[in-house]
Amino acid sequence: MRVLILCAIFAAGAAGAEPLTGKAFDALSRGTTLHFSAGGQPFGSEQFFDGQRTVWRAEDGRCINGKWRYEAPAICFIYDDGSGPFCWKMEGDARSLTATSTRDPEGEAPLVLQLARQDHSEILCTGPLFGVAFRP
């Protein structure tokens, strides 16, 4: 019974977590690669550099360079192909980061990504834009 109560308290606390600020997100992400999943399936990875620069790698191996900026309460990404902004409320920390899309497609739930892992690996591009990556 105590375990159930503790789980309920933890879940309620996590649901009410405050979104990360730009400063907190920069401290969490800069110099690392974040690997995301959606519904338990790999979704993509993003490598973070100084100056809020990134390179996104989709699961099919395609890569695109981009930048992020803080637009309270979200972190918004704009990519070199002109796509974006893609804005996400980032909640949690390096052990349990959740990214919830602020785009609300009509009649659909927002996309929710979970941090699968964080490391210092370099993004490798194998898709149509093979070898194209941001070089700081």
Secondary structure as GFF3:
##gff-version 3
##sequence-region A 1 136
A	DSSP	alpha_helix	2	15	.	.	.	ID=ss1
A	DSSP	alpha_helix	22	29	.	.	.	ID=ss2
A	DSSP	beta_strand	33	38	.	.	.	ID=ss3
A	DSSP	beta_strand	41	48	.	.	.	ID=ss4
A	DSSP	three_ten_helix	50	52	.	.	.	ID=ss5
A	DSSP	beta_strand	53	58	.	.	.	ID=ss6
A	DSSP	beta_strand	63	71	.	.	.	ID=ss7
A	DSSP	beta_strand	74	79	.	.	.	ID=ss8
A	DSSP	beta_strand	86	91	.	.	.	ID=ss9
A	DSSP	beta_strand	98	101	.	.	.	ID=ss10
A	DSSP	beta_strand	112	119	.	.	.	ID=ss11
###
